[in-house]
Amino acid sequence: MSRHAQQLRDHDINPCVAETDASRKCMDDNNYKKDMCTAYFLKYKSCRKFWHDIMMQRRRNGVRPEMPSAEERKKMLESMGKPY
């Protein structure tokens, strides 16, 4: 597996691994008919937008690292409920 592929599977780097997996599974289960998986795609897109906005806010505030760790993200989601 390439380094880039490993990073995409790393929960500390990619906050939307579960949504990615769900989208791929839906595509596999539905013979790659995209219209059958629209809800999964929207959930993935919402996840990416949510964490991108968090990352941009942290960058503006000078917080490092810009992307919270997987443990931090879990606590954030528990405190606010899953927003996507």
MOPAC internal coordinates of N, CA, C and O (Angstrom, degrees):
PM7 1SCF
backbone

  N    0.0000 0     0.00 0     0.00 0    0    0    0
  C    1.4559 1     0.00 0     0.00 0    1    0    0
  C    1.5286 1   108.12 1     0.00 0    2    1    0
  O    1.2310 1   120.72 1   -46.27 1    3    2    1
  N    1.3159 1   116.24 1   133.73 1    3    2    1
  C    1.4614 1   120.17 1  -178.90 1    5    3    2
  C    1.5285 1   110.67 1   -69.01 1    6    5    3
  O    1.2310 1   121.23 1   -17.10 1    7    6    5
  N    1.3048 1   115.26 1   162.90 1    7    6    5
  C    1.4726 1   119.93 1  -179.51 1    9    7    6
  C    1.5310 1   110.51 1   -61.93 1   10    9    7
  O    1.2310 1   120.77 1   139.66 1   11   10    9
  N    1.3333 1   116.13 1   -40.34 1   11   10    9
  C    1.4638 1   120.24 1   179.47 1   13   11   10
  C    1.5297 1   110.53 1   -62.92 1   14   13   11
  O    1.2310 1   120.44 1   136.22 1   15   14   13
  N    1.3173 1   116.77 1   -43.78 1   15   14   13
  C    1.4667 1   120.57 1   178.93 1   17   15   14
  C    1.5260 1   110.55 1   -63.13 1   18   17   15
  O    1.2310 1   120.08 1   142.06 1   19   18   17
  N    1.3299 1   117.46 1   -37.94 1   19   18   17
  C    1.4602 1   120.58 1   177.77 1   21   19   18
  C    1.5231 1   111.01 1   -64.81 1   22   21   19
  O    1.2310 1   120.44 1   141.35 1   23   22   21
  N    1.3339 1   116.76 1   -38.65 1   23   22   21
  C    1.4628 1   120.12 1   179.25 1   25   23   22
  C    1.5213 1   110.88 1   -65.44 1   26   25   23
  O    1.2310 1   120.02 1   143.25 1   27   26   25
  N    1.3255 1   117.58 1   -36.75 1   27   26   25
  C    1.4572 1   120.52 1   179.20 1   29   27   26
  C    1.5203 1   111.67 1   -66.14 1   30   29   27
  O    1.2310 1   119.80 1   154.32 1   31   30   29
  N    1.3216 1   117.99 1   -25.68 1   31   30   29
  C    1.4557 1   122.50 1   179.25 1   33   31   30
  C    1.5211 1   112.33 1   -91.09 1   34   33   31
  O    1.2310 1   119.70 1   172.79 1   35   34   33
  N    1.3255 1   118.18 1    -7.21 1   35   34   33
  C    1.4592 1   122.92 1  -177.27 1   37   35   34
  C    1.5337 1   109.32 1   -81.84 1   38   37   35
  O    1.2310 1   120.73 1   -60.31 1   39   38   37
  N    1.3279 1   116.21 1   119.69 1   39   38   37
  C    1.4667 1   120.80 1  -177.18 1   41   39   38
  C    1.5288 1   112.44 1   -65.68 1   42   41   39
  O    1.2310 1   119.50 1   157.07 1   43   42   41
  N    1.3369 1   118.56 1   -22.93 1   43   42   41
  C    1.4639 1   120.19 1   177.70 1   45   43   42
  C    1.5264 1   111.61 1   -76.35 1   46   45   43
  O    1.2310 1   119.89 1   155.46 1   47   46   45
  N    1.3221 1   117.82 1   -24.54 1   47   46   45
  C    1.4617 1   121.48 1  -178.81 1   49   47   46
  C    1.5243 1   111.14 1   -97.40 1   50   49   47
  O    1.2310 1   120.38 1   136.07 1   51   50   49
  N    1.3265 1   116.87 1   -43.93 1   51   50   49
  C    1.4576 1   121.89 1  -176.80 1   53   51   50
  C    1.5284 1   109.75 1  -108.98 1   54   53   51
  O    1.2310 1   119.80 1   -71.83 1   55   54   53
  N    1.3277 1   117.98 1   108.17 1   55   54   53
  C    1.4586 1   120.13 1  -178.03 1   57   55   54
  C    1.5277 1   113.82 1   -75.94 1   58   57   55
  O    1.2310 1   120.13 1   171.84 1   59   58   57
  N    1.3217 1   117.36 1    -8.16 1   59   58   57
  C    1.4693 1   120.53 1  -173.75 1   61   59   58
  C    1.5264 1   112.51 1  -114.75 1   62   61   59
  O    1.2310 1   120.15 1  -146.12 1   63   62   61
  N    1.3194 1   117.32 1    33.88 1   63   62   61
  C    1.4650 1   120.85 1  -179.66 1   65   63   62
  C    1.5266 1   110.55 1   -61.74 1   66   65   63
  O    1.2310 1   119.97 1   136.13 1   67   66   65
  N    1.3185 1   117.66 1   -43.87 1   67   66   65
  C    1.4694 1   120.81 1  -178.22 1   69   67   66
  C    1.5312 1   110.91 1   -62.46 1   70   69   67
  O    1.2310 1   120.18 1   138.78 1   71   70   69
  N    1.3304 1   117.27 1   -41.22 1   71   70   69
  C    1.4614 1   121.35 1   179.81 1   73   71   70
  C    1.5270 1   110.86 1   -68.02 1   74   73   71
  O    1.2310 1   120.82 1   143.37 1   75   74   73
  N    1.3381 1   116.03 1   -36.63 1   75   74   73
  C    1.4610 1   120.62 1   176.74 1   77   75   74
  C    1.5256 1   109.82 1   -63.04 1   78   77   75
  O    1.2310 1   120.91 1   132.71 1   79   78   77
  N    1.3239 1   115.86 1   -47.29 1   79   78   77
  C    1.4631 1   120.48 1  -179.55 1   81   79   78
  C    1.5286 1   111.58 1   -62.20 1   82   81   79
  O    1.2310 1   120.43 1   139.28 1   83   82   81
  N    1.3213 1   116.78 1   -40.72 1   83   82   81
  C    1.4635 1   120.68 1   179.72 1   85   83   82
  C    1.5289 1   110.72 1   -64.24 1   86   85   83
  O    1.2310 1   120.20 1   139.02 1   87   86   85
  N    1.3252 1   117.23 1   -40.98 1   87   86   85
  C    1.4676 1   120.94 1   178.63 1   89   87   86
  C    1.5225 1   110.96 1   -63.93 1   90   89   87
  O    1.2310 1   120.93 1   135.02 1   91   90   89
  N    1.3234 1   115.82 1   -44.98 1   91   90   89
  C    1.4716 1   119.57 1   179.86 1   93   91   90
  C    1.5205 1   111.35 1   -64.56 1   94   93   91
  O    1.2310 1   120.35 1   139.11 1   95   94   93
  N    1.3229 1   116.94 1   -40.89 1   95   94   93
  C    1.4583 1   120.44 1   179.39 1   97   95   94
  C    1.5217 1   110.17 1   -63.68 1   98   97   95
  O    1.2310 1   120.40 1   137.72 1   99   98   97
  N    1.3146 1   116.83 1   -42.28 1   99   98   97
  C    1.4604 1   120.64 1   178.09 1  101   99   98
  C    1.5258 1   110.29 1   -60.23 1  102  101   99
  O    1.2310 1   120.51 1   135.31 1  103  102  101
  N    1.3276 1   116.63 1   -44.69 1  103  102  101
  C    1.4643 1   120.22 1   179.02 1  105  103  102
  C    1.5290 1   110.27 1   -61.90 1  106  105  103
  O    1.2310 1   120.03 1   136.51 1  107  106  105
  N    1.3166 1   117.55 1   -43.49 1  107  106  105
  C    1.4651 1   120.75 1   178.37 1  109  107  106
  C    1.5326 1   111.02 1   -62.14 1  110  109  107
  O    1.2310 1   120.68 1   134.86 1  111  110  109
  N    1.3263 1   116.31 1   -45.14 1  111  110  109
  C    1.4624 1   121.22 1  -177.05 1  113  111  110
  C    1.5215 1   112.93 1   -68.24 1  114  113  111
  O    1.2310 1   120.20 1   152.81 1  115  114  113
  N    1.3325 1   117.22 1   -27.19 1  115  114  113
  C    1.4686 1   121.25 1  -175.81 1  117  115  114
  C    1.5288 1   113.22 1  -109.50 1  118  117  115
  O    1.2310 1   121.23 1  -154.85 1  119  118  117
  N    1.3293 1   115.26 1    25.15 1  119  118  117
  C    1.4648 1   120.96 1   175.31 1  121  119  118
  C    1.5364 1   112.49 1    54.62 1  122  121  119
  O    1.2310 1   121.21 1  -141.20 1  123  122  121
  N    1.3231 1   115.30 1    38.80 1  123  122  121
  C    1.4698 1   123.84 1   175.68 1  125  123  122
  C    1.5329 1   113.91 1    59.46 1  126  125  123
  O    1.2310 1   120.91 1  -144.60 1  127  126  125
  N    1.3194 1   115.86 1    35.40 1  127  126  125
  C    1.4665 1   121.00 1   172.20 1  129  127  126
  C    1.5274 1   107.23 1   -92.08 1  130  129  127
  O    1.2310 1   121.24 1   -75.65 1  131  130  129
  N    1.3201 1   115.23 1   104.35 1  131  130  129
  C    1.4670 1   120.89 1  -172.86 1  133  131  130
  C    1.5265 1   112.83 1   -60.53 1  134  133  131
  O    1.2310 1   120.17 1   145.69 1  135  134  133
  N    1.3174 1   117.28 1   -34.31 1  135  134  133
  C    1.4684 1   119.21 1  -177.29 1  137  135  134
  C    1.5275 1   112.45 1   -65.10 1  138  137  135
  O    1.2310 1   120.15 1   160.56 1  139  138  137
  N    1.3322 1   117.32 1   -19.44 1  139  138  137
  C    1.4633 1   120.99 1   178.86 1  141  139  138
  C    1.5279 1   111.84 1   -80.18 1  142  141  139
  O    1.2310 1   120.16 1   166.59 1  143  142  141
  N    1.3331 1   117.30 1   -13.41 1  143  142  141
  C    1.4694 1   121.43 1  -173.09 1  145  143  142
  C    1.5275 1   112.98 1  -118.22 1  146  145  143
  O    1.2310 1   119.91 1  -161.96 1  147  146  145
  N    1.2988 1   117.77 1    18.04 1  147  146  145
  C    1.4585 1   121.52 1  -176.18 1  149  147  146
  C    1.5234 1   112.36 1   -55.69 1  150  149  147
  O    1.2310 1   119.90 1   138.08 1  151  150  149
  N    1.3139 1   117.79 1   -41.92 1  151  150  149
  C    1.4711 1   120.84 1  -178.79 1  153  151  150
  C    1.5352 1   110.66 1   -61.80 1  154  153  151
  O    1.2310 1   120.33 1   140.64 1  155  154  153
  N    1.3213 1   116.97 1   -39.36 1  155  154  153
  C    1.4681 1   120.77 1   178.96 1  157  155  154
  C    1.5273 1   110.87 1   -67.06 1  158  157  155
  O    1.2310 1   120.93 1   139.77 1  159  158  157
  N    1.3341 1   115.82 1   -40.23 1  159  158  157
  C    1.4629 1   119.76 1   179.40 1  161  159  158
  C    1.5260 1   110.99 1   -65.00 1  162  161  159
  O    1.2310 1   120.54 1   139.08 1  163  162  161
  N    1.3274 1   116.57 1   -40.92 1  163  162  161
  C    1.4666 1   120.36 1   179.34 1  165  163  162
  C    1.5267 1   111.13 1   -65.93 1  166  165  163
  O    1.2310 1   120.75 1   141.39 1  167  166  165
  N    1.3244 1   116.17 1   -38.61 1  167  166  165
  C    1.4636 1   119.43 1   178.22 1  169  167  166
  C    1.5260 1   110.26 1   -64.87 1  170  169  167
  O    1.2310 1   120.26 1   138.19 1  171  170  169
  N    1.3319 1   117.11 1   -41.81 1  171  170  169
  C    1.4697 1   120.96 1   177.13 1  173  171  170
  C    1.5208 1   110.50 1   -62.56 1  174  173  171
  O    1.2310 1   120.57 1   134.64 1  175  174  173
  N    1.3249 1   116.52 1   -45.36 1  175  174  173
  C    1.4686 1   120.62 1  -179.44 1  177  175  174
  C    1.5304 1   110.77 1   -62.48 1  178  177  175
  O    1.2310 1   120.26 1   139.42 1  179  178  177
  N    1.3290 1   117.11 1   -40.58 1  179  178  177
  C    1.4676 1   121.02 1   177.72 1  181  179  178
  C    1.5239 1   111.20 1   -64.97 1  182  181  179
  O    1.2310 1   120.64 1   140.53 1  183  182  181
  N    1.3192 1   116.38 1   -39.47 1  183  182  181
  C    1.4639 1   120.84 1   177.96 1  185  183  182
  C    1.5233 1   110.28 1   -61.72 1  186  185  183
  O    1.2310 1   120.71 1   130.40 1  187  186  185
  N    1.3200 1   116.25 1   -49.60 1  187  186  185
  C    1.4696 1   120.28 1  -179.03 1  189  187  186
  C    1.5351 1   110.91 1   -60.81 1  190  189  187
  O    1.2310 1   120.25 1   137.37 1  191  190  189
  N    1.3384 1   117.13 1   -42.63 1  191  190  189
  C    1.4687 1   120.74 1  -179.66 1  193  191  190
  C    1.5287 1   110.38 1   -64.61 1  194  193  191
  O    1.2310 1   120.34 1   135.46 1  195  194  193
  N    1.3359 1   116.96 1   -44.54 1  195  194  193
  C    1.4585 1   120.97 1  -179.31 1  197  195  194
  C    1.5262 1   110.46 1   -58.41 1  198  197  195
  O    1.2310 1   119.93 1   129.03 1  199  198  197
  N    1.3376 1   117.74 1   -50.97 1  199  198  197
  C    1.4580 1   120.18 1  -176.44 1  201  199  198
  C    1.5188 1   111.95 1   -72.98 1  202  201  199
  O    1.2310 1   120.01 1   151.71 1  203  202  201
  N    1.3257 1   117.58 1   -28.29 1  203  202  201
  C    1.4704 1   119.67 1   174.72 1  205  203  202
  C    1.5299 1   109.55 1   -65.72 1  206  205  203
  O    1.2310 1   120.51 1   136.81 1  207  206  205
  N    1.3240 1   116.63 1   -43.19 1  207  206  205
  C    1.4703 1   120.11 1   178.27 1  209  207  206
  C    1.5329 1   111.16 1   -62.60 1  210  209  207
  O    1.2310 1   120.17 1   139.42 1  211  210  209
  N    1.3327 1   117.27 1   -40.58 1  211  210  209
  C    1.4686 1   121.13 1   176.78 1  213  211  210
  C    1.5286 1   109.62 1   -61.67 1  214  213  211
  O    1.2310 1   120.72 1   134.78 1  215  214  213
  N    1.3291 1   116.23 1   -45.22 1  215  214  213
  C    1.4584 1   120.94 1  -178.81 1  217  215  214
  C    1.5331 1   110.90 1   -62.68 1  218  217  215
  O    1.2310 1   120.27 1   137.48 1  219  218  217
  N    1.3176 1   117.08 1   -42.52 1  219  218  217
  C    1.4682 1   120.45 1   179.90 1  221  219  218
  C    1.5287 1   110.87 1   -65.79 1  222  221  219
  O    1.2310 1   120.03 1   140.54 1  223  222  221
  N    1.3225 1   117.54 1   -39.46 1  223  222  221
  C    1.4637 1   121.27 1   178.54 1  225  223  222
  C    1.5304 1   110.22 1   -64.14 1  226  225  223
  O    1.2310 1   120.34 1   136.75 1  227  226  225
  N    1.3232 1   116.96 1   -43.25 1  227  226  225
  C    1.4660 1   120.66 1   178.43 1  229  227  226
  C    1.5230 1   110.46 1   -64.34 1  230  229  227
  O    1.2310 1   120.27 1   141.99 1  231  230  229
  N    1.3245 1   117.08 1   -38.01 1  231  230  229
  C    1.4626 1   120.68 1   178.76 1  233  231  230
  C    1.5315 1   109.81 1   -63.89 1  234  233  231
  O    1.2310 1   120.34 1   135.79 1  235  234  233
  N    1.3423 1   116.95 1   -44.21 1  235  234  233
  C    1.4694 1   120.81 1   178.77 1  237  235  234
  C    1.5227 1   111.44 1   -62.23 1  238  237  235
  O    1.2310 1   120.67 1   145.25 1  239  238  237
  N    1.3401 1   116.32 1   -34.75 1  239  238  237
  C    1.4697 1   121.14 1  -178.80 1  241  239  238
  C    1.5283 1   112.71 1   -85.78 1  242  241  239
  O    1.2310 1   120.26 1   178.56 1  243  242  241
  N    1.3184 1   117.11 1    -1.44 1  243  242  241
  C    1.4590 1   121.05 1   179.04 1  245  243  242
  C    1.5104 1   114.28 1    74.62 1  246  245  243
  O    1.2310 1   120.08 1  -157.18 1  247  246  245
  N    1.3199 1   117.45 1    22.82 1  247  246  245
  C    1.4644 1   121.85 1  -179.60 1  249  247  246
  C    1.5312 1   108.95 1   -85.60 1  250  249  247
  O    1.2310 1   120.92 1   -47.49 1  251  250  249
  N    1.3240 1   115.85 1   132.51 1  251  250  249
  C    1.4689 1   121.53 1   176.89 1  253  251  250
  C    1.5061 1   108.72 1  -120.25 1  254  253  251
  O    1.2310 1   118.10 1   -38.24 1  255  254  253
  N    1.2965 1   121.23 1   141.76 1  255  254  253
  C    1.4583 1   125.95 1    -8.20 1  257  255  254
  C    1.5248 1   110.73 1   -71.04 1  258  257  255
  O    1.2310 1   121.51 1   -22.78 1  259  258  257
  N    1.3253 1   114.71 1   157.22 1  259  258  257
  C    1.4618 1   118.89 1  -176.64 1  261  259  258
  C    1.5226 1   111.91 1   -66.77 1  262  261  259
  O    1.2310 1   120.43 1   143.61 1  263  262  261
  N    1.3362 1   116.78 1   -36.39 1  263  262  261
  C    1.4655 1   120.31 1   176.46 1  265  263  262
  C    1.5167 1   107.85 1   -97.94 1  266  265  263
  O    1.2310 1   119.74 1   -57.41 1  267  266  265
  N    1.3294 1   118.11 1   122.59 1  267  266  265
  C    1.4665 1   120.34 1   178.38 1  269  267  266
  C    1.5306 1   110.60 1   -60.03 1  270  269  267
  O    1.2310 1   120.44 1   -27.41 1  271  270  269
  N    1.3108 1   116.76 1   152.59 1  271  270  269
  C    1.4652 1   120.69 1   177.77 1  273  271  270
  C    1.5306 1   109.02 1   -67.78 1  274  273  271
  O    1.2310 1   120.87 1   -13.54 1  275  274  273
  N    1.3182 1   115.95 1   166.46 1  275  274  273
  C    1.4649 1   120.83 1  -179.39 1  277  275  274
  C    1.5287 1   110.64 1   -58.34 1  278  277  275
  O    1.2310 1   120.58 1   140.57 1  279  278  277
  N    1.3261 1   116.50 1   -39.43 1  279  278  277
  C    1.4689 1   120.45 1   179.85 1  281  279  278
  C    1.5241 1   111.06 1   -66.00 1  282  281  279
  O    1.2310 1   120.66 1   136.39 1  283  282  281
  N    1.3321 1   116.34 1   -43.61 1  283  282  281
  C    1.4731 1   121.08 1   177.70 1  285  283  282
  C    1.5256 1   110.86 1   -61.84 1  286  285  283
  O    1.2310 1   120.76 1   136.51 1  287  286  285
  N    1.3265 1   116.16 1   -43.49 1  287  286  285
  C    1.4760 1   120.49 1  -179.39 1  289  287  286
  C    1.5194 1   110.73 1   -62.61 1  290  289  287
  O    1.2310 1   120.76 1   139.60 1  291  290  289
  N    1.3316 1   116.15 1   -40.40 1  291  290  289
  C    1.4678 1   119.91 1   179.12 1  293  291  290
  C    1.5212 1   110.48 1   -60.37 1  294  293  291
  O    1.2310 1   120.27 1   135.99 1  295  294  293
  N    1.3368 1   117.09 1   -44.01 1  295  294  293
  C    1.4674 1   121.16 1   178.99 1  297  295  294
  C    1.5281 1   110.87 1   -64.54 1  298  297  295
  O    1.2310 1   120.65 1   139.59 1  299  298  297
  N    1.3321 1   116.36 1   -40.41 1  299  298  297
  C    1.4657 1   120.58 1   179.25 1  301  299  298
  C    1.5223 1   110.75 1   -61.70 1  302  301  299
  O    1.2310 1   120.67 1   134.80 1  303  302  301
  N    1.3300 1   116.32 1   -45.20 1  303  302  301
  C    1.4615 1   120.43 1  -178.97 1  305  303  302
  C    1.5241 1   111.70 1   -66.65 1  306  305  303
  O    1.2310 1   120.55 1   142.27 1  307  306  305
  N    1.3275 1   116.55 1   -37.73 1  307  306  305
  C    1.4708 1   119.80 1   177.77 1  309  307  306
  C    1.5164 1   111.25 1   -64.62 1  310  309  307
  O    1.2310 1   120.38 1   142.59 1  311  310  309
  N    1.3146 1   116.88 1   -37.41 1  311  310  309
  C    1.4639 1   119.76 1  -177.59 1  313  311  310
  C    1.5278 1   112.71 1   -74.09 1  314  313  311
  O    1.2310 1   119.83 1   150.42 1  315  314  313
  N    1.3212 1   117.93 1   -29.58 1  315  314  313
  C    1.4693 1   119.77 1  -176.66 1  317  315  314
  C    1.5204 1   113.25 1  -111.37 1  318  317  315
  O    1.2310 1   119.98 1   178.17 1  319  318  317
  N    1.3259 1   117.65 1    -1.83 1  319  318  317
  C    1.4457 1   119.35 1  -173.14 1  321  319  318
  C    1.5162 1   107.74 1    77.48 1  322  321  319
  O    1.2310 1   119.91 1   -20.76 1  323  322  321
  N    1.2910 1   117.78 1   159.24 1  323  322  321
  C    1.4739 1   119.77 1  -177.27 1  325  323  322
  C    1.5157 1   109.18 1   -76.70 1  326  325  323
  O    1.2310 1   119.87 1   -69.71 1  327  326  325
  N    1.3442 1   117.85 1   110.29 1  327  326  325
  C    1.4721 1   121.25 1  -173.50 1  329  327  326
  C    1.5268 1   114.18 1   -79.43 1  330  329  327
  O    1.2310 1   119.34 1   178.53 1  331  330  329
  N    1.2990 1   118.86 1    -1.47 1  331  330  329
  C    1.4681 1   120.44 1  -179.94 1  333  331  330
  C    1.4949 1   111.02 1  -132.67 1  334  333  331
  O    1.2310 1   120.10 1   180.00 1  335  334  333

